[in-house]
Every structure is written in structure tokens, then in C-alpha cells.
Amino acid sequence: MPRLVLFNKPYGVLPQFTDKNMAASPRPTLSDYIQIDRVYPAGRLDMDSEGLMLLTDDGRLQARISDPRFKMPKRYLVQVEGAVTDVALAALRSGVPLKDGITRPAEADRVADPDLWPRDPPVRFRKTVPDCWISLTIREGRNRQVRRMTAAVGFPTLRLVRWSIGDWSLDGLGQGQMRVIEV
């Protein structure tokens, strides 16, 4: 029976099992948290992003999760610089022009500050510049897409937490924790 690992990746952890840049000081990788043989990431999550990563030992499941053709929804909680406007949210909902083309329409809403674990290092705080949180659900997976989308509408990302992929979410998973399920 195929296994699926739900992992709450901390900020600063490489989304792979080895660090190819070993000449420099070693960076934390998935192998510092996951000691399960023959599971592989289904998609990526940048080193400076946090939240849900899915790993599996089933190639078909891995493809279904990570291949944009299947349009699996990925929901992010995004702390942005500034007080996001209705105009910016409408732009996110209709598709944002980026250098590599217009994004697919996203689900985008303002949300209350989520009750999350503290980030290390903490997000910079500026007394004169407000920030707010949005929930953003996309169905594609371009490189650094969420960060580029929020910047394109005038609200740079300060903190990015992937909360869910499809029906799987971080519910009940603390930072650096994992859960293994059979699918």
C-alpha cells in the first residue's frame, strides 16, 4: 500500500534530502527530519517558505500531486507588506501577468492573523509599515509563484506558509513534525 508523508517543513530547511552545496556550511535538509526510506517529495517548497510538503513512495501519486495538469489546489497563508486592497485581491482572483505569462485565477481573501508557530528568524517588523494576511489558493506551480503574484499586485510577501495540498493539510502538525498515512 502506498505511503504518504505529510511534513510541516520549517523555514530554512532545504526541500531535498541532501545539500549539493556541501562546500559551504551545511544547511538543514529533509533528512534531518524524515528517516523513512524511499519516499520522495511530490513538488517543492522553497527554503524560505514553510508548511506542508508531501512525500511518497508511489510514483503515480507523486505525479498526480505535483504535475500542474492535474490542477491540485494548493492553499497558502501569506503575510504581505501593506494593507492588501480589494483591487489587489481582484487581480489575484482574475490572474496576474508575470514574466512567464498570466497566472490562472486564484482564490484570494483577507484572513485574520493565523495562530502559527513562531518563525526563526522572525519576520521583520516595521512600525510605520502595516502588514496583513491573505489566503491564496493556486492550481499551478510556477517557480516562486505566490511571491511573484503578491509582488506584482504591490504587496510583497513577508512570510509564506503552505497550509494544504488537495485534501491534505497541516491540521494537527506542529513545525518539523510529520504524519505517515496509507493511501
Backbone as ProteinMPNN parsed JSONL, in Angstrom:
{"seq_chain_A": "MPRLVLFNKPYGVLPQFTDKNMAASPRPTLSDYIQIDRVYPAGRLDMDSEGLMLLTDDGRLQARISDPRFKMPKRYLVQVEGAVTDVALAALRSGVPLKDGITRPAEADRVADPDLWPRDPPVRFRKTVPDCWISLTIREGRNRQVRRMTAAVGFPTLRLVRWSIGDWSLDGLGQGQMRVIEV", "coords_chain_A": {"N_chain_A": [[0.85, -1.183, 0.0], [0.638, 2.21, -0.882], [2.544, 4.814, 0.682], [2.099, 8.0, 2.221], [3.675, 10.867, 3.25], [3.068, 13.502, 5.346], [4.489, 16.514, 5.96], [5.523, 19.154, 8.017], [7.317, 21.552, 6.999], [9.959, 23.415, 8.301], [10.974, 26.914, 8.189], [13.859, 27.699, 6.296], [14.785, 25.137, 5.824], [16.12, 22.935, 3.471], [14.295, 21.701, 0.683], [14.886, 19.002, 0.08], [16.715, 15.87, 0.302], [19.492, 15.902, 0.436], [22.249, 18.193, 0.618], [23.498, 19.836, -1.955], [25.388, 21.751, -1.955], [27.651, 21.338, -0.296], [30.199, 22.337, 0.196], [30.042, 24.844, 1.285], [28.842, 26.05, 4.478], [27.005, 23.5, 6.121], [23.513, 23.046, 5.468], [20.233, 22.672, 6.91], [18.319, 19.798, 5.934], [15.72, 17.718, 4.455], [16.43, 15.206, 5.388], [17.219, 15.618, 7.981], [14.921, 15.53, 9.391], [13.224, 13.522, 8.448], [13.286, 10.154, 8.533], [12.706, 7.985, 6.747], [12.848, 5.43, 4.468], [13.044, 5.552, 0.896], [11.057, 7.487, 0.181], [9.857, 10.267, -1.631], [9.864, 13.766, -2.434], [6.791, 15.24, -3.434], [6.566, 17.579, -5.418], [7.813, 20.89, -4.617], [9.017, 23.109, -2.048], [10.083, 26.208, -1.401], [13.208, 27.045, 0.233], [12.947, 29.282, 1.865], [10.307, 29.266, 2.523], [7.535, 27.949, 4.412], [5.765, 25.12, 5.831], [3.353, 22.73, 4.523], [4.66, 19.863, 3.083], [4.495, 17.17, 0.848], [5.43, 13.811, 0.708], [6.15, 10.765, -0.946], [6.117, 7.206, -1.642], [5.14, 6.331, -3.982], [5.114, 6.538, -7.382], [3.074, 7.261, -9.233], [1.21, 8.602, -7.629], [2.845, 10.675, -6.742], [3.245, 12.056, -9.172], [0.579, 12.823, -9.724], [0.103, 14.599, -7.657], [2.062, 16.605, -8.021], [2.155, 17.394, -10.733], [1.208, 20.029, -12.819], [-0.875, 19.662, -14.643], [-2.92, 18.3, -13.419], [-4.058, 20.113, -11.752], [-4.164, 20.36, -8.906], [-5.338, 21.856, -5.984], [-3.507, 24.223, -4.079], [-3.176, 25.644, -1.011], [-2.211, 28.634, 0.507], [-1.095, 30.49, 3.337], [-0.426, 33.781, 3.55], [1.635, 36.298, 4.595], [1.696, 39.623, 3.955], [3.358, 42.66, 3.008], [2.007, 45.712, 3.857], [-1.423, 46.925, 3.687], [-3.529, 44.925, 2.241], [-5.42, 45.538, -0.687], [-8.813, 45.691, -2.012], [-8.717, 45.845, -4.769], [-6.244, 44.667, -5.371], [-6.747, 42.053, -4.455], [-8.779, 41.356, -6.241], [-7.323, 41.35, -8.618], [-5.587, 39.175, -8.145], [-7.496, 37.179, -8.102], [-8.329, 37.144, -10.74], [-6.143, 36.542, -12.299], [-2.711, 37.094, -12.71], [-0.407, 39.048, -14.503], [2.764, 37.819, -15.171], [6.336, 37.543, -15.773], [6.582, 35.106, -17.093], [4.121, 34.678, -18.208], [0.488, 34.962, -17.861], [-0.986, 34.197, -14.751], [-3.101, 31.477, -13.677], [-6.466, 32.058, -12.573], [-6.793, 32.726, -9.092], [-7.9, 31.764, -5.795], [-8.5, 34.21, -3.484], [-8.373, 35.839, -0.415], [-8.692, 38.142, 2.32], [-7.528, 37.32, 5.581], [-7.817, 36.712, 9.121], [-5.075, 37.215, 11.406], [-3.244, 34.309, 11.504], [-2.964, 31.609, 13.906], [-0.007, 30.65, 14.307], [3.086, 28.802, 14.612], [6.075, 30.278, 16.013], [8.35, 31.941, 13.82], [11.728, 31.252, 12.935], [14.43, 32.792, 11.658], [12.558, 35.583, 13.079], [9.959, 37.336, 11.254], [10.664, 40.491, 9.847], [9.778, 43.429, 11.598], [8.114, 46.45, 11.102], [7.362, 49.529, 12.345], [6.138, 51.603, 10.933], [5.061, 50.52, 8.661], [2.311, 48.729, 7.74], [1.136, 45.298, 7.95], [-0.532, 42.4, 6.613], [-2.562, 39.404, 6.441], [-3.27, 37.026, 3.911], [-5.287, 34.511, 2.378], [-4.408, 32.339, -0.111], [-5.155, 30.443, -2.861], [-3.873, 28.378, -5.281], [-3.686, 26.735, -8.498], [-1.626, 25.817, -9.977], [1.927, 25.59, -10.4], [4.267, 27.374, -10.574], [7.689, 28.524, -10.468], [8.419, 30.06, -7.458], [5.92, 31.274, -7.415], [3.735, 32.326, -5.796], [4.974, 34.351, -4.301], [5.823, 36.008, -6.402], [3.349, 36.709, -7.475], [2.053, 38.187, -5.383], [3.846, 40.306, -5.155], [3.581, 41.421, -7.687], [1.079, 42.597, -7.543], [1.568, 44.613, -5.826], [2.103, 44.044, -3.124], [4.451, 42.845, -1.355], [5.582, 39.587, -0.312], [6.023, 38.629, 3.039], [6.006, 36.447, 4.761], [5.487, 33.03, 4.095], [3.361, 30.373, 4.134], [2.576, 27.177, 3.306], [-0.495, 25.76, 3.554], [-2.237, 23.711, 2.753], [-2.574, 20.941, 0.457], [-4.52, 19.808, -2.014], [-6.696, 17.569, -0.449], [-5.186, 17.263, 1.82], [-3.769, 18.592, 4.795], [-2.114, 20.857, 7.143], [-3.323, 20.553, 9.568], [-3.131, 19.766, 12.934], [-0.399, 19.242, 12.846], [2.649, 20.13, 14.13], [5.398, 22.45, 13.77], [8.066, 21.058, 11.959], [7.161, 18.507, 12.359], [5.827, 15.286, 11.334], [3.463, 13.159, 9.627], [2.499, 9.921, 8.795], [0.58, 8.371, 6.358], [-1.441, 5.786, 4.924], [-2.351, 5.385, 1.564]], "CA_chain_A": [[0.0, 0.0, 0.0], [1.475, 3.414, -0.944], [2.621, 5.686, 1.859], [2.178, 9.429, 2.006], [4.189, 11.561, 4.42], [2.725, 14.91, 5.465], [5.578, 17.096, 6.736], [5.46, 20.598, 8.223], [8.697, 21.995, 6.779], [10.305, 24.717, 8.885], [11.709, 27.917, 7.422], [15.303, 27.477, 6.225], [15.117, 23.735, 5.541], [16.117, 22.617, 2.041], [13.225, 20.74, 0.389], [15.506, 17.813, -0.512], [17.369, 15.066, 1.328], [20.923, 16.199, 0.511], [22.647, 19.554, 0.274], [24.52, 19.757, -3.011], [26.343, 22.823, -1.697], [28.323, 20.92, 0.941], [31.442, 23.085, 0.402], [29.683, 25.905, 2.227], [28.38, 25.467, 5.739], [25.839, 22.635, 5.86], [22.185, 23.575, 5.737], [19.313, 21.583, 7.247], [17.609, 19.187, 4.817], [14.651, 16.805, 4.862], [16.998, 14.057, 6.108], [17.319, 15.961, 9.406], [13.591, 15.372, 9.977], [12.491, 12.354, 7.943], [14.13, 8.963, 8.433], [11.912, 6.945, 6.104], [13.487, 5.076, 3.193], [12.348, 5.511, -0.391], [9.98, 8.448, -0.054], [10.377, 11.375, -2.417], [8.942, 14.899, -2.429], [5.827, 15.46, -4.516], [6.614, 19.031, -5.519], [8.857, 21.542, -3.825], [8.652, 24.261, -1.239], [11.339, 26.942, -1.272], [13.882, 27.041, 1.523], [12.462, 30.385, 2.69], [8.877, 29.084, 2.765], [7.249, 26.963, 5.448], [4.478, 24.474, 5.713], [3.101, 21.366, 4.091], [5.299, 19.141, 1.981], [4.048, 15.793, 0.738], [6.429, 12.883, 0.19], [5.508, 9.473, -1.154], [6.889, 6.132, -2.262], [4.356, 5.925, -5.149], [5.386, 7.443, -8.489], [1.833, 7.803, -9.814], [0.68, 9.585, -6.68], [3.762, 11.81, -6.802], [2.929, 12.799, -10.393], [-0.759, 13.423, -9.601], [0.194, 15.726, -6.731], [2.96, 17.679, -8.444], [2.01, 17.802, -12.128], [0.186, 21.078, -12.948], [-2.016, 19.245, -15.472], [-3.986, 17.802, -12.56], [-4.635, 21.301, -11.112], [-4.443, 20.129, -7.487], [-5.272, 23.145, -5.28], [-2.531, 24.422, -3.008], [-3.598, 26.827, -0.257], [-1.142, 29.283, 1.25], [-1.337, 31.642, 4.191], [0.626, 34.686, 3.108], [1.744, 37.588, 5.266], [2.196, 40.577, 2.975], [3.671, 44.006, 3.472], [0.955, 46.649, 3.482], [-2.809, 46.514, 3.906], [-3.96, 44.493, 0.909], [-6.627, 46.233, -1.145], [-9.784, 44.916, -2.795], [-8.233, 45.839, -6.153], [-5.191, 43.653, -5.441], [-7.381, 40.741, -4.335], [-9.478, 41.109, -7.505], [-6.301, 40.999, -9.606], [-5.163, 37.804, -7.853], [-8.609, 36.292, -8.474], [-8.529, 37.075, -12.192], [-4.9, 36.142, -12.956], [-1.722, 38.164, -12.63], [0.64, 38.925, -15.522], [4.149, 37.657, -14.719], [7.248, 37.453, -16.919], [6.371, 33.842, -17.805], [2.725, 34.577, -18.63], [-0.556, 35.271, -16.876], [-1.318, 33.068, -13.886], [-4.51, 31.082, -13.622], [-7.159, 32.727, -11.469], [-6.579, 32.155, -7.767], [-8.832, 32.157, -4.736], [-7.746, 35.131, -2.643], [-9.182, 36.527, 0.592], [-8.059, 38.576, 3.564], [-7.844, 36.463, 6.73], [-7.27, 37.169, 10.398], [-3.737, 36.692, 11.688], [-3.374, 32.912, 11.926], [-2.247, 31.178, 15.103], [1.068, 29.804, 13.808], [4.308, 28.682, 15.371], [6.98, 31.392, 15.726], [9.339, 31.661, 12.786], [13.107, 31.539, 13.305], [14.323, 34.077, 12.362], [11.244, 36.208, 12.949], [9.717, 38.276, 10.157], [10.998, 41.853, 10.283], [8.636, 44.253, 11.989], [8.334, 47.876, 10.877], [6.255, 50.264, 12.966], [5.481, 52.53, 10.004], [4.503, 49.804, 7.515], [1.43, 47.657, 8.216], [1.13, 44.036, 7.212], [-1.772, 41.657, 6.792], [-2.529, 38.024, 5.954], [-4.263, 36.599, 2.928], [-5.328, 33.103, 1.997], [-4.28, 32.295, -1.561], [-5.189, 29.075, -3.382], [-3.499, 28.321, -6.693], [-3.803, 25.404, -9.1], [-0.46, 25.611, -10.826], [3.079, 25.583, -9.508], [5.448, 28.001, -11.154], [8.755, 28.842, -9.529], [8.185, 31.202, -6.566], [4.726, 31.895, -7.978], [2.952, 33.128, -4.846], [5.753, 35.56, -4.013], [5.787, 36.875, -7.581], [1.984, 37.222, -7.626], [1.767, 39.253, -4.41], [4.68, 41.46, -5.513], [3.035, 42.017, -8.904], [-0.082, 43.427, -7.206], [2.014, 45.682, -4.945], [2.169, 43.65, -1.721], [5.479, 41.802, -1.254], [5.414, 38.546, 0.698], [6.923, 38.616, 4.181], [6.029, 35.075, 5.271], [4.694, 32.172, 3.225], [3.108, 29.07, 4.753], [1.63, 26.351, 2.549], [-1.367, 25.134, 4.539], [-2.83, 22.464, 2.277], [-2.466, 20.485, -0.925], [-5.679, 18.937, -2.18], [-7.414, 17.308, 0.802], [-4.234, 17.113, 2.918], [-3.434, 19.891, 5.387], [-1.254, 20.896, 8.328], [-4.105, 20.392, 10.799], [-2.564, 18.859, 13.931], [1.043, 19.043, 12.672], [3.495, 21.235, 14.544], [6.58, 22.716, 12.945], [9.059, 19.984, 11.965], [6.517, 17.215, 12.597], [5.306, 14.589, 10.164], [2.458, 12.115, 9.832], [2.507, 8.963, 7.682], [-0.719, 7.732, 6.128], [-1.503, 4.883, 3.773], [-3.354, 5.879, 0.617]], "C_chain_A": [[0.896, 1.246, 0.0], [1.409, 4.219, 0.347], [2.701, 7.136, 1.413], [2.624, 10.056, 3.321], [3.767, 13.017, 4.325], [3.755, 15.512, 6.411], [5.406, 18.603, 6.813], [6.889, 21.137, 8.185], [8.94, 23.347, 7.435], [10.996, 25.633, 7.882], [13.196, 27.551, 7.435], [15.733, 26.056, 5.953], [15.051, 23.526, 4.029], [15.059, 21.558, 1.757], [13.738, 19.5, -0.34], [16.279, 17.092, 0.588], [18.867, 15.313, 1.453], [21.163, 17.641, 0.109], [23.782, 19.463, -0.729], [25.602, 20.805, -2.828], [27.115, 22.538, -0.407], [29.618, 21.678, 1.203], [31.207, 24.236, 1.384], [29.236, 25.249, 3.532], [27.115, 24.65, 5.479], [24.53, 23.304, 6.279], [21.273, 22.411, 6.103], [18.548, 21.112, 6.01], [16.487, 18.311, 5.359], [15.197, 15.634, 5.68], [17.212, 14.349, 7.589], [16.003, 15.712, 10.134], [12.912, 14.053, 9.626], [13.469, 11.199, 7.756], [13.298, 7.794, 7.898], [12.548, 6.688, 4.748], [12.505, 5.178, 2.036], [11.059, 6.339, -0.464], [10.604, 9.675, -0.714], [9.368, 12.515, -2.42], [8.049, 14.929, -3.665], [5.684, 16.972, -4.634], [7.678, 19.582, -4.593], [8.241, 22.657, -2.993], [9.954, 24.979, -0.948], [11.889, 26.899, 0.148], [13.333, 28.132, 2.445], [10.938, 30.396, 2.84], [8.7, 27.973, 3.792], [5.987, 26.205, 5.088], [4.503, 23.108, 5.082], [3.945, 20.95, 2.886], [4.744, 17.732, 2.017], [5.178, 14.984, 0.131], [5.753, 11.528, 0.063], [6.479, 8.471, -1.748], [6.189, 5.625, -3.529], [4.52, 6.956, -6.269], [4.145, 8.053, -9.109], [1.219, 8.868, -8.92], [1.548, 10.843, -6.697], [3.458, 12.685, -8.024], [1.58, 13.504, -10.281], [-0.727, 14.653, -8.696], [0.966, 16.889, -7.352], [2.761, 18.174, -9.868], [0.893, 18.83, -12.269], [-1.011, 20.69, -13.806], [-3.193, 18.791, -14.627], [-4.637, 18.912, -11.735], [-5.016, 21.082, -9.65], [-4.312, 21.458, -6.736], [-4.239, 23.13, -4.157], [-2.888, 25.732, -2.315], [-2.44, 27.33, 0.598], [-1.713, 30.348, 2.161], [-0.145, 32.557, 3.961], [0.553, 35.986, 3.901], [2.39, 38.543, 4.264], [2.467, 41.921, 3.63], [2.607, 44.954, 2.953], [-0.419, 46.076, 3.8], [-3.405, 46.194, 2.535], [-5.315, 45.108, 0.552], [-7.564, 45.271, -1.868], [-9.345, 44.808, -4.249], [-7.161, 44.762, -6.329], [-5.781, 42.25, -5.349], [-8.112, 40.382, -5.629], [-8.485, 40.715, -8.599], [-5.811, 39.568, -9.392], [-6.236, 36.808, -8.298], [-8.78, 36.153, -9.985], [-7.288, 36.6, -12.948], [-3.96, 37.327, -13.043], [-0.691, 37.983, -13.743], [2.027, 38.872, -14.865], [5.028, 37.546, -15.961], [7.027, 36.187, -17.735], [4.903, 33.611, -18.173], [1.754, 34.905, -17.506], [-0.864, 34.019, -16.061], [-2.778, 32.684, -14.068], [-5.175, 31.853, -12.493], [-6.958, 31.962, -10.16], [-7.758, 32.508, -6.869], [-8.028, 33.015, -3.78], [-8.689, 35.885, -1.71], [-8.291, 37.021, 1.721], [-8.45, 37.605, 4.666], [-7.261, 37.103, 7.99], [-5.881, 36.566, 10.585], [-3.861, 35.254, 12.194], [-2.543, 32.625, 13.178], [-1.191, 30.161, 14.67], [2.21, 29.746, 14.808], [5.186, 29.898, 15.077], [7.991, 30.994, 14.649], [10.721, 32.048, 13.298], [13.93, 31.622, 12.025], [12.944, 34.692, 12.156], [11.171, 37.116, 11.726], [10.019, 39.672, 10.683], [9.723, 42.635, 10.586], [9.005, 45.711, 11.759], [7.12, 48.636, 11.383], [5.47, 51.106, 11.966], [4.848, 51.829, 8.803], [3.608, 48.671, 8.036], [1.669, 46.365, 7.427], [-0.226, 43.379, 7.43], [-1.589, 40.267, 6.193], [-3.616, 37.819, 4.912], [-4.183, 35.08, 2.796], [-5.338, 33.092, 0.475], [-4.229, 30.84, -2.0], [-4.911, 29.122, -4.868], [-3.615, 26.885, -7.179], [-2.747, 25.184, -10.167], [0.747, 25.726, -9.9], [4.33, 26.144, -10.147], [6.462, 28.329, -10.064], [8.443, 30.143, -8.776], [6.923, 31.994, -6.959], [3.987, 32.795, -7.002], [3.688, 34.429, -4.538], [5.707, 36.541, -5.198], [4.401, 37.48, -7.773], [1.712, 38.366, -6.652], [2.598, 40.496, -4.707], [4.099, 42.18, -6.726], [1.815, 42.895, -8.618], [0.254, 44.465, -6.13], [2.143, 45.343, -3.481], [3.168, 42.506, -1.558], [5.214, 40.839, -0.098], [6.474, 38.679, 1.783], [7.091, 37.194, 4.732], [5.067, 34.251, 4.442], [4.591, 30.789, 3.847], [2.121, 28.316, 3.872], [0.822, 25.56, 3.571], [-1.925, 23.794, 4.057], [-2.499, 22.228, 0.816], [-3.598, 19.495, -1.111], [-6.419, 18.802, -0.859], [-6.502, 17.194, 2.018], [-3.837, 18.477, 3.455], [-2.525, 19.72, 6.599], [-2.019, 20.699, 9.631], [-3.459, 19.356, 11.708], [-1.076, 18.609, 13.801], [1.802, 20.286, 13.113], [4.693, 21.375, 13.626], [7.599, 21.579, 13.098], [8.471, 18.605, 12.206], [6.02, 16.609, 11.289], [4.26, 13.566, 10.591], [2.52, 11.224, 8.591], [1.123, 8.349, 7.574], [-0.594, 6.784, 4.944], [-2.626, 5.344, 2.876], [-3.689, 4.813, -0.403]], "O_chain_A": [[1.823, 1.328, 0.805], [0.373, 4.296, 1.008], [3.285, 7.46, 0.379], [2.032, 9.81, 4.372], [4.069, 13.693, 3.342], [3.88, 15.064, 7.55], [5.17, 19.259, 5.798], [7.579, 21.173, 9.203], [8.224, 24.311, 7.167], [11.529, 25.185, 6.867], [13.728, 27.14, 8.466], [16.93, 25.784, 5.858], [14.066, 23.886, 3.384], [14.937, 20.601, 2.521], [13.096, 19.009, -1.269], [16.476, 17.636, 1.675], [19.459, 14.97, 2.475], [20.386, 18.232, -0.64], [24.894, 19.06, -0.388], [26.637, 20.743, -3.492], [27.216, 23.399, 0.467], [30.102, 21.668, 2.335], [32.068, 24.554, 2.205], [29.257, 24.025, 3.657], [26.254, 25.065, 4.703], [24.453, 24.013, 7.282], [21.503, 21.285, 5.663], [18.177, 21.912, 5.152], [16.322, 18.178, 6.572], [14.511, 15.124, 6.565], [17.37, 13.418, 8.379], [15.972, 15.687, 11.365], [12.121, 13.527, 10.41], [14.37, 11.265, 6.919], [13.206, 6.744, 8.534], [12.762, 7.617, 3.969], [11.309, 4.926, 2.181], [10.089, 5.929, -1.101], [11.727, 10.066, -0.397], [8.16, 12.278, -2.411], [8.494, 14.677, -4.785], [4.795, 17.571, -4.029], [8.354, 18.84, -3.88], [7.105, 23.078, -3.213], [10.842, 24.412, -0.311], [11.151, 26.742, 1.121], [13.257, 27.941, 3.659], [10.352, 31.405, 3.232], [9.6, 27.163, 4.013], [5.244, 26.579, 4.181], [5.519, 22.412, 5.094], [3.939, 21.592, 1.835], [4.545, 17.163, 3.09], [5.809, 15.408, -0.838], [4.887, 11.181, 0.866], [7.523, 8.837, -2.287], [6.592, 4.606, -4.091], [4.114, 8.109, -6.121], [4.147, 9.229, -9.474], [0.764, 9.908, -9.397], [1.024, 11.957, -6.667], [3.418, 13.91, -7.918], [1.447, 14.655, -10.697], [-1.439, 15.628, -8.935], [0.557, 18.042, -7.217], [3.17, 19.292, -10.18], [-0.246, 18.558, -11.891], [-2.062, 21.323, -13.71], [-4.341, 18.885, -15.061], [-5.657, 18.681, -11.086], [-6.06, 21.555, -9.199], [-3.279, 22.12, -6.84], [-4.119, 22.167, -3.4], [-2.903, 26.794, -2.939], [-1.785, 26.568, 1.308], [-2.683, 31.024, 1.818], [1.004, 32.158, 4.154], [-0.46, 36.684, 3.881], [3.497, 38.297, 3.785], [1.886, 42.266, 4.66], [2.334, 44.997, 1.753], [-0.558, 44.9, 4.137], [-3.742, 47.097, 1.769], [-6.223, 45.184, 1.38], [-7.162, 44.182, -2.28], [-9.577, 43.784, -4.891], [-7.17, 44.03, -7.319], [-5.365, 41.354, -6.083], [-8.07, 39.232, -6.065], [-8.777, 39.841, -9.416], [-5.637, 38.826, -10.359], [-5.924, 35.73, -8.805], [-9.317, 35.151, -10.457], [-7.383, 36.285, -14.135], [-4.367, 38.43, -13.408], [-0.155, 36.889, -13.913], [2.405, 39.765, -14.107], [4.517, 37.465, -17.078], [7.257, 36.187, -18.945], [4.494, 32.477, -18.421], [2.149, 35.099, -16.357], [-0.986, 32.922, -16.607], [-3.586, 33.475, -14.554], [-4.501, 32.261, -11.546], [-6.952, 30.731, -10.128], [-8.516, 33.435, -7.154], [-6.975, 32.587, -3.309], [-9.67, 36.487, -2.148], [-7.272, 36.409, 2.041], [-9.58, 37.118, 4.689], [-6.342, 37.919, 7.928], [-5.555, 35.536, 9.995], [-4.516, 35.012, 13.208], [-1.559, 33.306, 13.464], [-1.447, 28.957, 14.665], [2.281, 30.551, 15.736], [5.064, 30.495, 14.008], [8.426, 29.844, 14.587], [10.874, 33.044, 14.005], [14.114, 30.602, 11.36], [12.247, 34.374, 11.193], [12.19, 37.6, 11.232], [9.678, 40.003, 11.818], [8.717, 42.499, 9.89], [10.076, 46.159, 12.168], [5.999, 48.424, 10.921], [4.266, 51.301, 12.133], [4.167, 52.474, 8.005], [4.095, 47.755, 8.699], [2.319, 46.362, 6.382], [-0.975, 43.763, 8.329], [-0.593, 39.991, 5.524], [-4.719, 38.356, 5.014], [-3.152, 34.463, 3.066], [-6.167, 33.748, -0.155], [-3.359, 30.086, -1.562], [-5.602, 29.804, -5.625], [-3.638, 25.943, -6.386], [-2.959, 24.453, -11.134], [0.571, 25.944, -8.701], [5.345, 25.454, -10.246], [6.121, 28.399, -8.884], [8.231, 31.19, -9.388], [6.88, 33.219, -6.844], [3.644, 33.925, -7.352], [3.075, 35.496, -4.518], [5.568, 37.749, -5.009], [4.281, 38.633, -8.187], [1.194, 39.408, -7.054], [2.119, 41.617, -4.535], [4.119, 43.409, -6.788], [1.544, 43.834, -9.365], [-0.638, 45.116, -5.586], [2.28, 46.246, -2.655], [2.79, 41.336, -1.614], [4.694, 41.225, 0.949], [7.662, 38.822, 1.496], [8.19, 36.797, 5.12], [3.968, 34.701, 4.118], [5.599, 30.114, 4.061], [0.978, 28.741, 3.702], [1.376, 24.789, 4.355], [-2.07, 22.856, 4.842], [-2.194, 23.146, 0.055], [-3.639, 18.46, -0.446], [-6.737, 19.804, -0.219], [-6.99, 17.042, 3.138], [-3.595, 19.408, 2.688], [-2.212, 18.606, 7.019], [-1.408, 20.681, 10.699], [-3.262, 18.208, 11.31], [-0.525, 17.829, 14.578], [1.625, 21.364, 12.546], [4.958, 20.503, 12.798], [7.95, 21.189, 14.212], [9.213, 17.623, 12.254], [5.82, 17.299, 10.289], [4.186, 13.169, 11.754], [2.585, 11.722, 7.468], [0.561, 7.871, 8.559], [0.258, 6.965, 4.074], [-3.72, 5.659, 3.345], [-4.516, 5.042, -1.286]]}, "name": "protein", "num_of_chains": 1, "seq": "MPRLVLFNKPYGVLPQFTDKNMAASPRPTLSDYIQIDRVYPAGRLDMDSEGLMLLTDDGRLQARISDPRFKMPKRYLVQVEGAVTDVALAALRSGVPLKDGITRPAEADRVADPDLWPRDPPVRFRKTVPDCWISLTIREGRNRQVRRMTAAVGFPTLRLVRWSIGDWSLDGLGQGQMRVIEV"}
